[in-house]
Amino acid sequence: MSYRFFIFIIKDVMCVEYCKYMESIVSMNQEVCFFLYDNGINELWLDIQAVSRETDICKEE
Protein backbone atom coordinates (compact mmCIF):
# COMPACT_ATOMS: atom_id res chain seq x y z
CA MET A 1 0.00 0.00 0.00
CA SER A 2 1.31 3.42 -0.91
CA TYR A 3 2.01 5.69 2.03
CA ARG A 4 0.22 8.49 0.13
CA PHE A 5 -2.95 6.36 0.23
CA PHE A 6 -2.37 5.93 3.97
CA ILE A 7 -2.13 9.71 4.36
CA PHE A 8 -5.32 10.18 2.33
CA ILE A 9 -7.18 7.83 4.66
CA ILE A 10 -5.91 9.68 7.73
CA LYS A 11 -6.94 13.05 6.28
CA ASP A 12 -10.33 11.61 5.32
CA VAL A 13 -11.17 10.77 8.96
CA MET A 14 -9.99 14.08 10.45
CA CYS A 15 -12.47 16.61 11.90
CA VAL A 16 -15.12 14.06 12.82
CA GLU A 17 -17.23 14.70 15.91
CA TYR A 18 -15.71 11.85 17.96
CA CYS A 19 -12.85 13.81 19.52
CA LYS A 20 -11.65 11.09 21.90
CA TYR A 21 -11.56 8.59 19.06
CA MET A 22 -9.60 11.01 16.90
CA GLU A 23 -7.13 11.74 19.68
CA SER A 24 -6.37 8.03 19.94
CA ILE A 25 -5.85 7.79 16.17
CA VAL A 26 -3.50 10.77 16.11
CA SER A 27 -1.55 9.44 19.08
CA MET A 28 -1.13 6.09 17.33
CA ASN A 29 -0.05 7.77 14.11
CA GLN A 30 2.57 9.84 15.92
CA GLU A 31 4.07 6.66 17.37
CA VAL A 32 4.19 5.17 13.87
CA CYS A 33 5.78 8.39 12.60
CA PHE A 34 8.56 8.32 15.14
CA PHE A 35 9.34 4.74 14.14
CA LEU A 36 9.35 5.60 10.45
CA TYR A 37 11.38 8.76 11.02
CA ASP A 38 13.99 6.79 12.95
CA ASN A 39 14.18 4.46 9.97
CA GLY A 40 14.82 7.29 7.51
CA ILE A 41 11.41 7.79 5.92
CA ASN A 42 11.48 11.56 6.35
CA GLU A 43 8.91 12.47 3.71
CA LEU A 44 6.21 10.38 5.38
CA TRP A 45 7.06 11.96 8.73
CA LEU A 46 6.57 15.45 7.27
CA ASP A 47 3.20 14.43 5.79
CA ILE A 48 1.99 13.10 9.14
CA GLN A 49 3.16 16.25 10.91
CA ALA A 50 0.96 18.23 8.52
CA VAL A 51 -2.00 15.96 9.29
CA SER A 52 -1.39 16.41 13.02
CA ARG A 53 -1.46 20.19 12.61
CA GLU A 54 -4.76 19.93 10.73
CA THR A 55 -6.16 17.91 13.62
CA ASP A 56 -5.05 20.55 16.13
CA ILE A 57 -6.85 23.18 14.08
CA CYS A 58 -9.99 21.02 14.09
CA LYS A 59 -9.89 20.73 17.88
CA GLU A 60 -9.72 24.52 18.23
CA GLU A 61 -12.83 25.09 16.10
HELIX and SHEET records of a PDB file:
HELIX    1   1 TYR A    3  ASP A   12  1                                  10    
HELIX    2   2 CYS A   19  ASP A   38  1                                  20    
HELIX    3   3 ASN A   42  GLU A   60  1                                  19    
END                                                                             
